[in-house]
Amino acid sequence: MRVAIPHSLGKDEVRRRMQEKAGKASAKPSDLLGSLASVDMTWRDDDHLAMDVSAMGFTVPCAVTLEEAELVIDV
């Protein structure tokens, strides 16, 4: 599934916000999701974030791509 979220913030601001939030989610996943799920995040480069969301024995790979006018999430 592909979800595109339009933005008008500029790539640098969206990247800054993504890095800030990704850092918080990676630092304390139990505070965010309890014991229900975990999220592993890896920055591939400045514009690509890979995530593995695991819950109930399943892992769902996700990819986030920062583009000029939208944030694209592939699940």
N, C-alpha and C positions, 0 to 999 in steps of 0.2 A: 504494500500500500504506500502511496506517495501523498504527502501532505505538504502543500506550499503555503507559507505564511508571509504575506506581503509586508514590507517595511519601507520606511522612508528615513531611517535614522543615519544612514551611511554605514558602510562596511566596518569601519574602525569601531564605531560605537556598538554595533551588534556583536562584533567579535569580543569586545571588552566585557559586555554583559554576559555573553555565553561563557567566557572563561571564568568570570566571577561565580556564576551559578554552578558551573561544572565543578569548580573547586570545592564549593560548599557541599554538593551532593556526594562527591567522592570522599570528602573528609569524614562525614558522619551519615552514611546511608541508613543506619538504624534509626536515627532521629527523624529522617524524612519518611521512611516507609515502614518503620517498625520492623518486626521480624518476618513480614510478608514477602519482601522482595529485596534484591540487591541490584546495584547498578555499577558496572565497570566502564570507565570512560578512558579513551585514549585519543589524544589529538594527533592526527596524521600529518597535518600541516596547519597553517593559519586559518584555512577555510573549511577544514574537514574534521569532524568529530565522529569517532566510532564508539558505539555504546552496545553493551550486552546487558539486557535486563533479564534477571532470573527470578522466577517465582514458581512455587509449587512443583519443582522438578523440571521445569521447562526454561530454556534460555532463548530469548528473542534478540537477534542481532538487529541493530538499527544504525543508520548513518545519517548524519546531519551535515548539510552543505550550505555554506553561507554564500549567497549570490548578491549582486548589486541591489536588487529590488525585492528579494524574497529569501526566506530561510526554508530550505527544502529538507523534509524528514522522510527517509525511506525506512519502512518497517517490514 
